[in-house]
Every structure is written in C-alpha cells, then in structure tokens.
Amino acid sequence: MGNERSIKKVNFEDIQQIWKNNQPILLINTLSDSEQNCLIKRTVSVKDEVRLINEYIRKPSIKIIVYGKNTSEISPYKKIEQLTSLGFYNVFLYPGGLFEWLCLQDIYGYEEFPTTTNELDLLKFKPISAFTFRLKDID
C-alpha cells in the first residue's frame, strides 16, 4: 500500500464548477463502444481521445476527469493508471459515473446535469448487485 498512488476523486459539484468557470479539462469516459450514445456533456469523443491525449502529452498539468458506467466499474481505474503512466498528474476519478449523473439529472433536471442525449432507461447503467449476483450462482 505504501507504494500505491492514491487516486484523487471529484464529485458532481466539481464537474459543474469546472463548466461554470469554463476551465480547460478533458472529461474521459470508459464505457464500451456500444454505450457511447449518452455521455456527460463535454466528454471527449472516443474517436478523438487518442489524438487529444497525444496533443496534451506535452502539457501534463491538464486536468483530466475519468468516469465509467457506475461505482462498480474497474475500467476508470485502469484508464487513470494508463494516463498517469504517460506523465499526466492532474488525473481525477468521478466515482459515481454516468449512473449517478443520470440519477441526479432525473431529480434536478437537464440544465444542472446535461448529457449528450436524453436517456430514459437509467437502470441499464446501474451497478450489478454483488449480493444478488452471487445468490443466483448458488442455485
């Protein structure tokens, strides 16, 4: 544990504040290719991600926020590890992911929690229940 880097985390208010102040930032998601339809507004397009990373490699101080589908996803941690190994040091995790963002959007509205499209089926982004999943395996 002593050699592990701690992962810096942000919450939804941090993302909102960045937008309000129009701060330069890369918002990167780790959802699968088939789940790229609905994303948090200003998320880097998957097709532009490599180009932008290569563009900013000389500016390792750029703030980067990584998010996944939900709190149970491992892929954001892998992406953060990849980015920090490239020399980026202002890399943050939004642990709630798209699921939290969509739930907040459902409660507080699109203006406060904008996305690239309107998603009605929020539950397809929810974490898999470890307890329920394991009970199914026992049967």
C-alpha positions in Angstrom: 0.0 0.0 0.0 2.8 2.4 0.7 3.9 2.4 -2.9 0.5 2.8 -4.4 -0.6 6.2 -5.7 -3.8 7.4 -4.2 -6.5 8.3 -6.7 -7.8 11.8 -6.5 -11.6 12.0 -6.7 -14.1 14.6 -7.7 -17.9 14.8 -7.2 -20.6 16.1 -9.4 -20.2 19.6 -8.0 -16.6 19.7 -9.1 -17.7 18.9 -12.7 -20.4 21.5 -12.6 -17.9 24.1 -11.2 -15.5 23.4 -14.0 -18.2 24.1 -16.5 -19.3 27.3 -14.9 -15.7 28.6 -14.8 -15.1 27.3 -18.3 -11.9 25.6 -17.2 -9.8 23.6 -19.7 -10.3 20.0 -18.9 -10.5 16.6 -20.5 -13.5 14.6 -19.5 -12.9 10.9 -20.5 -15.3 8.0 -20.2 -14.6 4.3 -20.1 -17.9 3.0 -21.3 -17.9 0.4 -24.0 -18.2 1.4 -27.7 -21.9 0.3 -27.7 -22.6 2.6 -24.7 -21.3 5.9 -26.2 -24.7 7.3 -27.1 -25.4 9.1 -23.8 -22.5 10.7 -22.1 -21.9 13.6 -19.7 -21.8 16.8 -21.7 -18.3 17.8 -22.8 -17.0 14.3 -22.7 -14.2 13.7 -25.1 -15.4 11.6 -28.1 -13.8 8.1 -28.1 -12.6 8.8 -31.7 -10.8 11.9 -30.5 -9.4 10.6 -27.3 -6.0 9.3 -28.5 -5.4 12.4 -30.6 -6.2 14.7 -27.7 -4.0 12.7 -25.3 -1.1 12.9 -27.7 -1.8 16.6 -28.1 -1.7 17.2 -24.4 1.2 14.9 -23.6 3.5 17.9 -23.6 1.1 19.6 -21.1 0.9 17.0 -18.4 -0.7 19.5 -16.0 -4.0 19.4 -17.9 -6.9 18.4 -15.6 -8.4 15.1 -16.7 -11.5 13.6 -15.1 -12.3 9.9 -15.8 -15.6 8.3 -15.3 -17.2 5.0 -16.0 -20.7 3.5 -16.1 -21.1 3.4 -12.3 -19.4 2.9 -8.9 -18.5 -0.7 -9.5 -16.6 -0.2 -12.7 -12.9 -1.1 -12.7 -12.1 0.4 -16.1 -11.8 4.0 -14.9 -9.0 2.9 -12.5 -7.2 1.2 -15.4 -7.6 4.4 -17.5 -6.2 6.5 -14.7 -3.3 4.2 -14.3 -2.6 4.5 -18.1 -2.8 8.3 -18.0 -0.6 8.7 -15.0 2.0 6.3 -16.6 2.1 8.7 -19.5 3.0 11.5 -17.2 -0.3 13.3 -16.5 -0.6 14.2 -12.9 -3.9 16.1 -12.6 -6.0 13.0 -13.2 -9.2 12.6 -11.2 -11.9 9.9 -10.8 -15.6 10.7 -10.8 -16.6 7.5 -8.9 -20.4 7.9 -9.3 -20.1 7.6 -13.1 -22.8 8.0 -15.6 -25.4 6.3 -13.4 -25.1 8.8 -10.6 -25.1 11.7 -13.1 -28.3 10.4 -14.8 -30.0 9.9 -11.4 -29.1 13.5 -10.5 -30.4 14.6 -13.9 -33.7 12.8 -13.2 -34.1 14.6 -9.9 -32.7 18.1 -10.7 -33.0 18.4 -14.4 -31.0 18.5 -17.6 -29.8 22.1 -17.1 -27.9 21.1 -14.0 -26.8 17.7 -15.2 -26.5 17.9 -19.0 -25.8 14.8 -21.2 -25.3 14.4 -24.9 -28.7 12.7 -25.3 -31.7 12.1 -23.2 -31.6 8.6 -21.6 -34.9 7.2 -20.2 -33.6 3.8 -19.0 -31.3 4.8 -16.2 -31.2 1.3 -14.7 -29.2 -0.1 -17.6 -26.2 1.9 -16.1 -26.7 0.7 -12.5 -24.0 -1.4 -10.8 -24.5 -5.1 -10.7 -25.6 -6.2 -7.2 -22.8 -8.4 -5.9 -25.1 -10.0 -3.3 -27.9 -10.8 -5.7 -25.5 -11.9 -8.4 -23.8 -14.4 -6.0 -27.1 -15.7 -4.8 -28.0 -16.6 -8.4 -24.7 -18.6 -8.7 -25.6 -20.7 -5.6 -28.8 -22.1 -7.2 
